Amino acid sequence: MRKKIICLIIAITGTAITAEAQSLSELKDSCYSYLASHDTAAFNATYVKLLDAIEKDMDPEIYEIRNELNDIRSKDQSIRILLMDAMKKYGREDKRTLDIRKIMREIDLKNGLRVQQIIDAYGWLGIDDIGEDANETLFLCIQHINELTVQTKYLPLLREAVKQGNAKGWHYAFLTDRILMNQGKPQVYGTQTITSNNKVFIVPLENPDKVDELRKEIGLAPLNNYMQDFGSEWSLDSYKKNLSEIRTVFQRWYQNKPE
């Protein structure tokens, strides 16, 4: 029985490898063959690979970069899902939460270095080049590496990419605000928040009277809508009323933020 199972695994693995190695023309030929033999299952499993094969055939190098960036995105987002769950279940100072945060920083550093290499070699690749998810990964990794020298280096490239349609306006808004926050300065678009004593605070704003206008120009929803996602609210009157506390919380965060 054990020998039969091993042989079955080898057979299945061998089939999978052969299918993956097929060229575009071979995939097409396989589709016609399965149609002729009325092998519906094999046909359905094969024809869906044609688009991917065409993209690989058109530009193998960019195809590989897109796949690599999608893998990087999965790591970037998955570790954050786990961190948010750990904070909710165990609290911010629990060892499990702190261990996950440490792992996240290591992932961010590795991903950030690789994305810098890609941008330096190919420029800010657009959605038409690598797809929406891979394109967003370029921004995510520069944002999450959280090193001011790196962020300021790539902000002009991101700004130009937005102008050329190779990145989205909100990418630029988030990175701009993150840089300003890391410099201890008021933010422009209201994308950055701080949590203190289980309360969410907006990082001080450069121009609170026009923040929603600025957000609309860059493609973001009104600030109150955004803050509701954090279980909080925002209004101009409330912001001005509590500005002293907001500034105090921000200064405390800035003075104690990790280097």
C-alpha positions, -999 to +999 in steps of 0.1 A: +000+000+000+028+024+010+045+018-024+013+024-043+008+058-025+044+068-032+040+059-069+007+079-070+024+110-055+052+107-080+027+103-109+007+134-097+038+155-091+052+145-125+020+155-142+019+189-124+055+197-134+049+188-170+018+210-171+037+239-156+065+236-181+042+237-211+048+266-235+019+288-248+016+268-280+017+235-261-011+247-238-032+256-268-026+222-284-035+205-251-068+224-250-077+211-285-066+176-275-088+176-244-117+190-264-114+161-290-112+135-262-141+151-243-119+155-212-138+183-197-119+184-164-085+185-181-097+212-205-110+234-177-078+230-158-057+240-189-074+268-208-074+290-177-036+290-179-035+307-213-036+343-201-008+337-177+012+320-204+007+349-228+019+374-202+050+353-195+056+349-232+054+387-239+080+397-212+094+369-191+115+393-170+086+415-160+064+384-155+088+371-129+090+405-112+052+407-110+050+373-094+078+382-069+060+414-059+027+395-054+046+371-031+061+401-012+026+416-009+012+384+006+039+384+033+035+421+039-002+419+045-004+385+061+019+394+090-001+425+096-034+405+097-018+383+124-004+413+143-038+430+144-054+398+156-027+394+183-032+429+196-070+424+198-067+390+215-037+395+238-030+433+239-002+454+226+024+444+252+019+407+252+050+387+243+032+370+214+023+405+200+058+418+205+073+387+188+051+391+158+059+428+156+096+420+156+091+394+128+071+421+109+100+445+111+124+419+098+100+412+069+096+449+062+133+454+060+139+425+036+109+434+014+119+471+014+154+463+003+142+441-026+116+467-037+143+494-038+164+472-061+134+467-084+125+504-085+162+513-091+164+489-120+130+493-137+116+526-123+081+527-108+064+500-128+027+508-134-005+488-133-003+481-170+031+466-165+027+444-135-010+445-124-027+465-095-015+443-066+021+442-076+021+480-083+006+487-049+034+465-033+060+491-045+043+517-024+036+494+006+072+483+010+086+519+008+059+530+033+065+500+057+103+500+057+098+532+078+132+546+072+131+583+066+161+584+042+145+557+020+111+573+020+123+607+011+144+593-017+115+576-034+088+602-027+097+622-059+096+590-080+062+582-066+049+617-072+061+614-109+045+580-111+012+594-100+014+621-127+021+595-153-007+572-141+018+545-128+006+549-092-025+560-073-028+594-056-035+578-023-002+561-024+015+595-026-008+609+002+001+581+026+038+583+020+038+621+022+021+620+056+043+592+069+074+612+061+061+643+077+050+623+108+085+607+111+100+642+109+078+654+137+058+677+114+020+681+108+006+660+080-012+671+049-039+645+041-048+631+075-038+595+067-017+589+099-030+581+133-016+573+167-032+551+194-027+561+230-045+545+260-068+527+236-078+560+219-071+569+183-057+603+177-052+619+143-016+632+138-017+670+138-028+685+105-010+712+085-043+728+072-073+713+090-097+737+074-089+724+039-080+687+047-112+673+031-106+694+000-070+681-003-081+645+003-107+648-025-081+661-049-059+631-043-088+606-044-094+600-007-128+599+011-136+626+037-115+624+069-145+615+091-153+585+069-116+574+073-116+578+110-148+558+114-128+528+101-108+531+133-139+533+155-134+570+159-148+603+145-134+636+132-149+670+129-131+704+125-147+718+157-137+687+177-102+688+163-096+724+172-111+719+206-088+690+214-057+702+195-036+707+226-041+671+237-035+659+201-002+678+199+008+664+233+001+628+223+020+633+190+050+649+207+052+620+232+050+595+203+077+614+184+101+616+213+098+578+220+094+564+185+119+537+176+148+548+154 
